[in-house]
Amino acid sequence: IENDIDTYNSLDAETLGGRRMNVSLVGENLHHNDNSIYWTKKRSCKFSSYLKKKGHPRSKSLPPGDGGSREFDESEVDCVIHQEVEKLRKCVPKGEGIGFLGINQESDYRPDNEKDFWSYPNGMFQLGRYGPHRPEDRKTNLHFDFKNFIHNYEPSEWSYEVPEQKLNRCQIVDITDDTTGEVHSLAKKHTPIYVNEVGHNSKLHSNVLIRDKHDRSVYYYVGIDKEHAMKKGETVELLVHYGDHYEQVRERKGYGRSNMSEHLASDEEEGAKLRRNFHEREEVEMDISSLKVHEMFHLIEFLSEKIFDPIDNSLRRSFLENGCDGNSNLMRWRDLIVRRRLHWVGEKLSERVQEYKADDTEIMKSIIESLQKWQFVSMPTIVNQLNPELRTNLFIELSEELLYQARSRLPSPLDGTIWCKLAVDLTRKTSIVLAKFLFCYLGSFNIRKQFLGNALLEQAKNYAMALRQGYNVVNDQKRKTTPDGDDEHISNLSFKSPRRKINREKLLEESNERMISLYNAPNTIRFGAAATMADIQAYYDAIELCGIDSYYVPGKTQKVSECDRSIVSYYTPDSSKNFIEQCPQFFWMARSVDAIKRGDAHTNEAWYLENQVFLVVYLLSSSCVDWEHSSEENGNESFSLEKLCEAIGLDQNNAKNAIARGAINPTWPEPDIAPVYSPALSDDAFAGRRGRRQSRQSTLSTAGRQLYHGPDYEFPGWNVKEVQRRSSRHVDRYFSHPDLPGIIVRSRTGVRTLLDYMNANNVGVRTAYVANQGHVQYFREVA
C-alpha cells in the first residue's frame, strides 16, 4: 500500500458484487502522526503544504525512490503543541502512559470517593457492537420479512433497520439464526443483546443509547446523565429504549401502549394473536403479488438454502432415528411449524408462478422445482407418530390457516368479545376437525369428505344440546338464587369485555341531555357497552313511566364503562314495520350477567343457536370445503344447509336469513388500536427502528399510511381501505362497492345509511346511492 497508494486519501473497499466492506490497516505511524488524532490545524496545514511541494513521503525503512520523494522528517511539519506533547511523553515510563495522548500516569490522579460519576451528554463510552457479526446478518427487508413470518415473528424482536440500502431495498441487521430463528451463538457473546428496554414504564430510565456506524452497523453506548449520577460502588441496570417502531412487538408481549390504555390483549389470548397473524399473512400475500421473476428466484433460493433444507433434513433424521416418539428430543415443535409455513408460502408463490408460466426459462424451471420440494406431502404419514405436544401445535397452525381462509365470512374468530365461550370452543374444535380430515388423513377425498360431514354434523348437534341445556338452567324461573354450579353455563353463554370507557360523544344524543335510545341504535353496539347501556335504558324507561325528571346523565354526570361480562337476551320491540326492518338490535339485546342472574332478562336461545352455533359451523365449513359436488359413491351430499339445520333443530328460513345478515360483528364504540408510526425526528431516533415490520411501499404517502385494503368483515360485499393519518394515530376508513364504481363512502355511517335505505325500500345499492347522494359528507367521487 505504501508504494502504490496515497494513504492520505480515503479508500472504498468493494467486493466483485459491489458490496462494501470495512478494511482496517494495522501498524505503526501509518499516517506519520504517531497515530494521534490530536494534530493541530497549524500542523495539518504545514503537512498539506509539504505534500504539494515534495510529494508523497517515503518511510524511513525504505530506500529513496524516484520522483523527488525522500525520507519524511516530522520536524518539518512540527508545531509548539506537538513539541510540548513529546516532552511530556518522555517523562512517562514506556507502557505506563494512559489516555489518548499518553502523557499521564495513574499516579498523577488522586482518588475522590465523594465525587459522583456522570458523563452524558458530554461523553459516553461504547458498550459494544449489537450487530451485524456475520455477512449473513445483513438482509433486505423482503428476505427478512419472509423469514420473520416463517419463524413466527421471533426475529423481529432482535432486528434493526439501518440507513444504508441493500440491493435497492431497506437493509435489516438481523442477529438471529436463519434456520432456528433464535439469536445466533456469535451474537450471544456480545453484551448489547442482554440489555433490557424501558418500554412504557415511567419508573425506569434509559442509560444506554443506540448509534449506527457507517449507516450499517449498530452499536450500544452507555451514557449516565447528571440526574442519575452514580456514587462509587453503586450499581445500576443498563436499560435502552427501542422507540415506537418496536411497539408491535410490545403489543404481542402485552406491555404496549394499547395493552395498557385500550385493553388490547397480548398473544396469550388466541383471538388477539389471530388478528395480528392474519394481518401478517395478508402482508405476505401482498409481497408475493408484487414479486418479479428475479426477486422470486433469489427469495426462494434464500429460503431453500437457509431454512428449508436444514429444517427438512432435521425432521427426516428425527423420524428415521426415533420415530418421533414421546422420548425424542431432536424435534422441536417450532421446526414443525416452520416446515408447515414453508408449505403455505410455497402454495402462495406457486399461484404467483402461474402468471409467469409462459416464460419457459431456466429460472422458472428452477423456481417450480424448488416449490415442489416445499410441499409437505408426508404430513398424513407422520401426524400419528407425533407426540402430544407436537401434534397439538401442528393442529393450532393448521387451524389458523383455515380460519384465515374463512376470515371474510367469519370475522375475528376466537375473540371472546364477539363470540361467547361456547362459540369460541366450537370454532376451535370445528377448525381442528376440518384440519384433520383435509390435511392429515389419507384416502380418497370423497370418502374423507363423507366422514368429515358426519363429524361436523355430530359436533354441531352436541353444541346445540349444550346451548339448550345452559338456556334451561339459566332461565329457570323457579330458582330464587343461582347455584355455584350454574356458573359454567353462564360462562359458556357470556361475552368478555375489557371494560373500556364509553366515549361521551358516542353515548349521548346531539343535545347532550340524555343517552341515545338503545332500542333504535343506528348500528350494532359492542356487547359489553350495550349491556351497560341497557341498565341505563331501564332507568330512563322507569322515569318516563313515572313522569319524573332525570338526575343522571350518563357520560356527563358520571363516567360509564363496559360491563365485564354480558349475555344476549330477548325483548319484544315496537311492532312498527319500518322499525323492524331497520333496527339491527331487533329481538335481541345484550344484558349484564348480573341482570340475567336477577331474572331481569332471559337468555335468547334462538339468537345463540343462529349466530353462535349455526353460523360458526356453516360459514367455516362452507369456506374451507366444496360441498356442492356430491360424492360419486353415495350420490348425495354429506354436509348441507338442510342437514345442519336438521341436526341442530333450526328452521331453514331462519338459517338463510342468518346467512344473509352474516356474522354479527359489533364494533361500536371502536377503540383506536392501529399500530403507532413515528418517523425519525433526530439522531437519537435511530433506536426506533428496532423490531419494526418494514413498509410495503417504497415511500410513505403524504396523506398517511395504508394499513389494510381488502374485503370488509362487517359489511359483506363491500371493500374497505384503512389509512392512518400521518400526524396522528387516527385511522380513516373508505368503503367501496362493485356496483358503485368511482364512488367512495367515507364512513361506516354512510354505508349503514345505504343499507337501511336498501332494506326499507327493497332496492339495490345503486338506487340507494342516487337517493342519498345529497349527503355529501358521506360520499366522494374519485377518478
ABEGO torsion letter per residue (X at the ends): XAAABBAABBBBBBBAAGBBBBBBBBEBGAAGAGGBAABBAAAAAAAAAAAAAAEBBBBAABBBBBGGBBBBBAAAABBAAAAAAAAAAAABBBGABBEAAGABBAAABBBBAABBBBAOAABBBBAEBAOBABAAABBBAAAAAAAAAAAGGAAAAABBBBABBBGGBBBBBBABBAAAGBBBAAAAABAAAABBBAEABAABBBABBBBBBGGABBBBBBBBBAAABBBBGBBBBBBBBAEAAAAAAAAAAGABAAAAAAGBBBAABAAAAAAAAAAAAAAAAAAAAABBAAAAAAAAAAAAAAAAAAAAAAAAAAAAAAGGBAABAABBAAAAAAAAAAAAAAAAAAAAAAAAAABBBAAAAAAAAAAAAABBAAAAAAAAABBAAAAAAAAAAAAAAAAAAAAAABBGBGBAAABBAAAAAAAAAAAAAAAAAAAABBEBAAAAAAAAAAAAAAAAAAAAAAAAAAAAAAABAABABBBAAAAAAAAAABBBBAGBBBBAAAABBAAGABBBBAAABABBBBAAAAAAAAAAAAAAAAAAAAGBBBABBBGAABBBBBBABBBBBBBBBBABAAAAAABAABGBBBBBAAAAAAGABBBBAAAAAAAAAAAAAAAAAAAABBAABBBAAAGBBABBAAAAAAAAGBBAAAAAAAAAAEBBBBAOBBBBABBBBBBBABAAAAAAABGBBBBABABBBAAEBBABBEBBAABBGBBBBBBBBAABABBBBBBBBAABBGBBBABAAAAAAAAAAAAAAGBBAAAAAAAAAABAAABBBBX
